[in-house]
Amino acid sequence: MRKLLNIILKNIGVELHKYVPVNSPIGHSIDTLAYSPDDVLPSDFIIDLSIKSINNAWANEITFDFQTHLEDSVFFNIYPGEHYRLLTALMNELSPGIAIEIGTYTGMGSLSMVHGLPSSSKVITFDVVAWNEFPSYLNDDLFSSGKLTQHLVDLSDERNFMEFKDLLDSASFIFL
């Protein structure tokens, strides 16, 4: 995964290095160190976006027009899933034309992003396993609406990555 991330992040001057382990009671964690080699400070835009998105996420729970049927649906709004609220808030603040998620799994991230997007935007997700191969929050209606597309491809293979490079470059937001 680090190889794929470094390919994606190289253009913005970020490099990932082998993780630094921390002593944690969490059952599974993979720690990663990301840094800017040029010591670039955050811009006013990033600080403002962060503040607005955090306030938005804090104030707004994720709700859906349909029944969430999986046991972990509670994690859309509580630890360890608060980042789903942040994803929705980021979509509200940024209004990206195209948002990309790499790694679909049950679709919690994709659904959170779709939930926060304006009607003219869409989420494109990449995975090596189809969304409907196991219990999922996604449904056929999301895909037929044009709001969500899934590509079944391993982007860690450089040939595959290059095939989708233009699409990845066109995205306003990428969630890994």
CYANA upper distance limits for C-alpha pairs under 8 A (distance plus 0.5 A):
  1 MET  CA      5 LEU  CA      6.78
  1 MET  CA    156 SER  CA      7.24
  2 ARG  CA      6 ASN  CA      6.56
  2 ARG  CA     16 LEU  CA      7.19
  2 ARG  CA     17 HIS  CA      8.24
  3 LYS  CA      7 ILE  CA      6.85
  3 LYS  CA    156 SER  CA      7.19
  4 LEU  CA      8 ILE  CA      6.87
  4 LEU  CA    155 LEU  CA      7.19
  4 LEU  CA    156 SER  CA      5.21
  4 LEU  CA    157 ASP  CA      8.41
  5 LEU  CA      9 LEU  CA      6.42
  5 LEU  CA     16 LEU  CA      7.88
  6 ASN  CA     10 LYS  CA      6.10
  6 ASN  CA     14 VAL  CA      8.04
  6 ASN  CA     15 GLU  CA      6.32
  6 ASN  CA     16 LEU  CA      6.68
  7 ILE  CA     11 ASN  CA      8.40
  9 LEU  CA     13 GLY  CA      7.03
  9 LEU  CA     14 VAL  CA      5.87
  9 LEU  CA     15 GLU  CA      7.12
 10 LYS  CA     14 VAL  CA      6.27
 10 LYS  CA     15 GLU  CA      7.00
 13 GLY  CA     36 SER  CA      6.50
 13 GLY  CA     37 PRO  CA      7.37
 13 GLY  CA     38 ASP  CA      8.18
 14 VAL  CA     34 ALA  CA      7.02
 14 VAL  CA     35 TYR  CA      6.21
 14 VAL  CA     36 SER  CA      5.45
 14 VAL  CA     37 PRO  CA      7.42
 15 GLU  CA     34 ALA  CA      6.46
 15 GLU  CA     35 TYR  CA      6.77
 15 GLU  CA     36 SER  CA      7.47
 15 GLU  CA     37 PRO  CA      8.17
 16 LEU  CA     32 THR  CA      7.38
 16 LEU  CA     33 LEU  CA      6.34
 16 LEU  CA     34 ALA  CA      5.35
 16 LEU  CA     35 TYR  CA      7.65
 17 HIS  CA     32 THR  CA      7.27
 17 HIS  CA     33 LEU  CA      6.26
 17 HIS  CA     34 ALA  CA      7.39
 18 LYS  CA     32 THR  CA      7.05
 18 LYS  CA     33 LEU  CA      7.60
 19 TYR  CA     30 ILE  CA      7.45
 19 TYR  CA     31 ASP  CA      5.45
 19 TYR  CA     32 THR  CA      4.89
 19 TYR  CA     33 LEU  CA      6.42
 20 VAL  CA     31 ASP  CA      6.58
 20 VAL  CA     32 THR  CA      7.19
 20 VAL  CA     33 LEU  CA      7.62
 21 PRO  CA     30 ILE  CA      8.33
 21 PRO  CA     31 ASP  CA      6.82
 22 VAL  CA     31 ASP  CA      8.12
 36 SER  CA     40 VAL  CA      6.83
 42 PRO  CA     46 ILE  CA      6.64
 42 PRO  CA     47 ILE  CA      7.30
 43 SER  CA     47 ILE  CA      6.93
 44 ASP  CA     48 ASP  CA      6.46
 45 PHE  CA     49 LEU  CA      6.45
 46 ILE  CA     50 SER  CA      6.48
 47 ILE  CA     51 ILE  CA      6.76
 48 ASP  CA     52 LYS  CA      6.65
 49 LEU  CA     53 SER  CA      6.38
 49 LEU  CA     90 LEU  CA      8.28
 49 LEU  CA     93 GLU  CA      7.60
 50 SER  CA     54 ILE  CA      6.47
 51 ILE  CA     55 ASN  CA      6.66
 52 LYS  CA     56 ASN  CA      6.55
 52 LYS  CA     93 GLU  CA      7.88
 53 SER  CA     57 ALA  CA      6.47
 53 SER  CA     86 LEU  CA      6.88
 53 SER  CA     89 ALA  CA      5.56
 53 SER  CA     90 LEU  CA      6.00
 53 SER  CA     93 GLU  CA      7.10
 54 ILE  CA     58 TRP  CA      6.50
 54 ILE  CA     86 LEU  CA      6.97
 54 ILE  CA     89 ALA  CA      7.88
 55 ASN  CA     59 ALA  CA      6.67
 56 ASN  CA     60 ASN  CA      6.58
 56 ASN  CA     86 LEU  CA      8.28
 56 ASN  CA     89 ALA  CA      6.09
 57 ALA  CA     61 GLU  CA      7.64
 57 ALA  CA     85 ARG  CA      5.53
 57 ALA  CA     86 LEU  CA      5.58
 57 ALA  CA     88 THR  CA      7.86
 57 ALA  CA     89 ALA  CA      5.87
 58 TRP  CA     85 ARG  CA      8.27
 60 ASN  CA     85 ARG  CA      7.99
 61 GLU  CA     77 ASN  CA      6.51
 61 GLU  CA     85 ARG  CA      7.20
 62 ILE  CA     76 PHE  CA      7.00
 62 ILE  CA     77 ASN  CA      6.94
 62 ILE  CA     85 ARG  CA      6.82
 62 ILE  CA     88 THR  CA      8.36
 62 ILE  CA    112 SER  CA      8.08
 64 PHE  CA     68 THR  CA      8.13
 68 THR  CA     73 SER  CA      6.72
 68 THR  CA    137 TYR  CA      7.35
 69 HIS  CA     73 SER  CA      7.79
 69 HIS  CA    137 TYR  CA      8.11
 70 LEU  CA    135 PRO  CA      7.94
 70 LEU  CA    136 SER  CA      8.12
 70 LEU  CA    137 TYR  CA      7.94
 72 ASP  CA     76 PHE  CA      8.49
 74 VAL  CA     78 ILE  CA      7.16
 75 PHE  CA     79 TYR  CA      6.78
 75 PHE  CA     80 PRO  CA      6.88
 75 PHE  CA     81 GLY  CA      5.14
 75 PHE  CA     82 GLU  CA      7.68
 76 PHE  CA     81 GLY  CA      5.84
 76 PHE  CA     82 GLU  CA      6.93
 76 PHE  CA     84 TYR  CA      6.18
 76 PHE  CA     85 ARG  CA      7.26
 76 PHE  CA    108 MET  CA      7.98
 77 ASN  CA     81 GLY  CA      6.66
 77 ASN  CA     82 GLU  CA      5.98
 77 ASN  CA     84 TYR  CA      7.75
 77 ASN  CA     85 ARG  CA      7.00
 78 ILE  CA     82 GLU  CA      5.87
 81 GLY  CA     85 ARG  CA      8.27
 82 GLU  CA     86 LEU  CA      7.13
 83 HIS  CA     87 LEU  CA      6.58
 84 TYR  CA     88 THR  CA      6.85
 84 TYR  CA    108 MET  CA      7.80
 84 TYR  CA    109 GLY  CA      6.65
 84 TYR  CA    112 SER  CA      6.24
 84 TYR  CA    113 MET  CA      8.48
 85 ARG  CA     89 ALA  CA      6.66
 85 ARG  CA    112 SER  CA      7.55
 86 LEU  CA     90 LEU  CA      6.50
 87 LEU  CA     91 MET  CA      6.78
 87 LEU  CA    109 GLY  CA      7.85
 87 LEU  CA    112 SER  CA      6.74
 87 LEU  CA    113 MET  CA      6.26
 87 LEU  CA    116 GLY  CA      8.25
 88 THR  CA     92 ASN  CA      6.85
 88 THR  CA    112 SER  CA      5.71
 88 THR  CA    113 MET  CA      5.57
 88 THR  CA    114 VAL  CA      8.14
 88 THR  CA    115 HIS  CA      6.77
 88 THR  CA    116 GLY  CA      4.95
 88 THR  CA    117 LEU  CA      8.09
 89 ALA  CA     93 GLU  CA      6.71
 89 ALA  CA    116 GLY  CA      6.93
 90 LEU  CA     94 LEU  CA      6.36
 90 LEU  CA     95 SER  CA      8.46
 90 LEU  CA    116 GLY  CA      8.15
 91 MET  CA     95 SER  CA      5.81
 91 MET  CA     96 PRO  CA      7.17
 91 MET  CA    113 MET  CA      6.60
 91 MET  CA    116 GLY  CA      5.49
 91 MET  CA    117 LEU  CA      5.78
 92 ASN  CA    116 GLY  CA      5.63
 92 ASN  CA    117 LEU  CA      6.50
 92 ASN  CA    118 PRO  CA      7.94
 95 SER  CA    117 LEU  CA      6.53
 95 SER  CA    118 PRO  CA      6.71
 95 SER  CA    121 SER  CA      7.81
 96 PRO  CA    117 LEU  CA      7.96
 96 PRO  CA    121 SER  CA      6.90
 96 PRO  CA    171 ALA  CA      8.09
 96 PRO  CA    172 SER  CA      5.75
 96 PRO  CA    173 PHE  CA      7.05
 97 GLY  CA    120 SER  CA      7.40
 97 GLY  CA    121 SER  CA      4.98
 97 GLY  CA    122 LYS  CA      6.94
 97 GLY  CA    171 ALA  CA      7.75
 97 GLY  CA    172 SER  CA      7.12
 98 ILE  CA    121 SER  CA      6.38
 98 ILE  CA    122 LYS  CA      5.79
 98 ILE  CA    123 VAL  CA      6.40
 98 ILE  CA    124 ILE  CA      7.68
 98 ILE  CA    170 SER  CA      7.75
 98 ILE  CA    171 ALA  CA      5.37
 98 ILE  CA    172 SER  CA      6.34
 98 ILE  CA    173 PHE  CA      7.40
 99 ALA  CA    113 MET  CA      8.27
 99 ALA  CA    121 SER  CA      8.34
 99 ALA  CA    122 LYS  CA      6.85
 99 ALA  CA    123 VAL  CA      5.25
 99 ALA  CA    124 ILE  CA      6.78
 99 ALA  CA    171 ALA  CA      6.14
 99 ALA  CA    172 SER  CA      6.53
 99 ALA  CA    173 PHE  CA      5.21
 99 ALA  CA    174 ILE  CA      6.34
 99 ALA  CA    175 PHE  CA      8.25
100 ILE  CA    123 VAL  CA      6.07
100 ILE  CA    124 ILE  CA      5.30
100 ILE  CA    125 THR  CA      6.05
100 ILE  CA    126 PHE  CA      8.30
100 ILE  CA    168 LEU  CA      7.99
100 ILE  CA    171 ALA  CA      7.03
100 ILE  CA    173 PHE  CA      6.67
100 ILE  CA    174 ILE  CA      5.13
100 ILE  CA    175 PHE  CA      6.58
101 GLU  CA    109 GLY  CA      8.00
101 GLU  CA    110 SER  CA      7.20
101 GLU  CA    123 VAL  CA      7.76
101 GLU  CA    124 ILE  CA      6.84
101 GLU  CA    125 THR  CA      5.09
101 GLU  CA    126 PHE  CA      6.84
101 GLU  CA    174 ILE  CA      6.29
101 GLU  CA    175 PHE  CA      5.17
101 GLU  CA    176 LEU  CA      6.40
102 ILE  CA    125 THR  CA      6.21
102 ILE  CA    126 PHE  CA      5.33
102 ILE  CA    127 ASP  CA      6.90
102 ILE  CA    174 ILE  CA      8.10
102 ILE  CA    175 PHE  CA      6.83
102 ILE  CA    176 LEU  CA      5.53
103 GLY  CA    125 THR  CA      7.34
103 GLY  CA    126 PHE  CA      6.16
103 GLY  CA    127 ASP  CA      5.39
103 GLY  CA    128 VAL  CA      8.49
103 GLY  CA    176 LEU  CA      7.31
104 THR  CA    108 MET  CA      8.36
104 THR  CA    109 GLY  CA      7.79
104 THR  CA    110 SER  CA      7.36
104 THR  CA    125 THR  CA      6.64
104 THR  CA    126 PHE  CA      6.94
104 THR  CA    127 ASP  CA      6.22
104 THR  CA    131 TRP  CA      7.23
105 TYR  CA    127 ASP  CA      8.10
105 TYR  CA    129 VAL  CA      8.25
105 TYR  CA    131 TRP  CA      6.97
105 TYR  CA    136 SER  CA      8.01
106 THR  CA    131 TRP  CA      7.19
106 THR  CA    134 PHE  CA      8.02
106 THR  CA    135 PRO  CA      6.96
106 THR  CA    136 SER  CA      4.78
106 THR  CA    137 TYR  CA      6.33
106 THR  CA    138 LEU  CA      7.78
107 GLY  CA    111 LEU  CA      6.34
107 GLY  CA    131 TRP  CA      7.67
107 GLY  CA    136 SER  CA      6.56
107 GLY  CA    137 TYR  CA      5.97
107 GLY  CA    138 LEU  CA      6.24
108 MET  CA    112 SER  CA      6.56
108 MET  CA    137 TYR  CA      6.87
109 GLY  CA    113 MET  CA      6.72
110 SER  CA    114 VAL  CA      6.63
110 SER  CA    123 VAL  CA      7.31
110 SER  CA    125 THR  CA      7.67
110 SER  CA    148 LEU  CA      8.37
111 LEU  CA    115 HIS  CA      6.49
111 LEU  CA    137 TYR  CA      7.71
111 LEU  CA    138 LEU  CA      7.36
112 SER  CA    116 GLY  CA      7.10
113 MET  CA    117 LEU  CA      6.83
113 MET  CA    123 VAL  CA      7.58
114 VAL  CA    122 LYS  CA      7.40
114 VAL  CA    123 VAL  CA      6.89
114 VAL  CA    147 LYS  CA      7.26
114 VAL  CA    148 LEU  CA      7.90
117 LEU  CA    121 SER  CA      6.52
117 LEU  CA    122 LYS  CA      7.74
119 SER  CA    147 LYS  CA      8.41
121 SER  CA    147 LYS  CA      7.31
122 LYS  CA    146 GLY  CA      7.51
122 LYS  CA    147 LYS  CA      4.91
122 LYS  CA    148 LEU  CA      6.26
122 LYS  CA    149 THR  CA      8.45
123 VAL  CA    147 LYS  CA      6.57
123 VAL  CA    148 LEU  CA      5.38
123 VAL  CA    149 THR  CA      6.99
124 ILE  CA    148 LEU  CA      6.25
124 ILE  CA    149 THR  CA      5.28
124 ILE  CA    150 GLN  CA      6.29
124 ILE  CA    151 HIS  CA      8.03
125 THR  CA    148 LEU  CA      8.03
125 THR  CA    149 THR  CA      6.67
125 THR  CA    150 GLN  CA      5.23
125 THR  CA    151 HIS  CA      6.76
126 PHE  CA    150 GLN  CA      6.19
126 PHE  CA    151 HIS  CA      5.40
126 PHE  CA    152 LEU  CA      6.44
126 PHE  CA    153 VAL  CA      6.95
126 PHE  CA    154 ASP  CA      8.29
126 PHE  CA    155 LEU  CA      8.32
127 ASP  CA    150 GLN  CA      7.96
127 ASP  CA    151 HIS  CA      7.06
127 ASP  CA    152 LEU  CA      5.70
127 ASP  CA    153 VAL  CA      6.43
127 ASP  CA    154 ASP  CA      7.15
128 VAL  CA    152 LEU  CA      5.52
128 VAL  CA    153 VAL  CA      5.78
128 VAL  CA    154 ASP  CA      6.19
129 VAL  CA    133 GLU  CA      7.41
129 VAL  CA    152 LEU  CA      6.95
130 ALA  CA    150 GLN  CA      8.25
130 ALA  CA    152 LEU  CA      7.04
131 TRP  CA    136 SER  CA      6.99
131 TRP  CA    138 LEU  CA      7.63
131 TRP  CA    150 GLN  CA      8.38
132 ASN  CA    136 SER  CA      6.95
132 ASN  CA    138 LEU  CA      8.36
138 LEU  CA    142 LEU  CA      7.33
139 ASN  CA    143 PHE  CA      7.51
140 ASP  CA    144 SER  CA      6.60
141 ASP  CA    145 SER  CA      6.44
142 LEU  CA    146 GLY  CA      7.44
142 LEU  CA    147 LYS  CA      6.62
142 LEU  CA    148 LEU  CA      6.37
143 PHE  CA    147 LYS  CA      6.89
143 PHE  CA    148 LEU  CA      5.45
143 PHE  CA    149 THR  CA      6.43
144 SER  CA    148 LEU  CA      8.44
153 VAL  CA    160 ASN  CA      7.41
154 ASP  CA    160 ASN  CA      7.08
154 ASP  CA    161 PHE  CA      8.30
155 LEU  CA    160 ASN  CA      5.95
155 LEU  CA    161 PHE  CA      5.25
156 SER  CA    160 ASN  CA      7.98
156 SER  CA    161 PHE  CA      7.22
157 ASP  CA    161 PHE  CA      6.70
158 GLU  CA    162 MET  CA      6.55
159 ARG  CA    163 GLU  CA      6.84
160 ASN  CA    164 PHE  CA      7.12
161 PHE  CA    165 LYS  CA      6.37
162 MET  CA    166 ASP  CA      8.45
164 PHE  CA    168 LEU  CA      6.68
165 LYS  CA    169 ASP  CA      6.48
166 ASP  CA    170 SER  CA      6.65
167 LEU  CA    171 ALA  CA      7.04
168 LEU  CA    174 ILE  CA      8.47
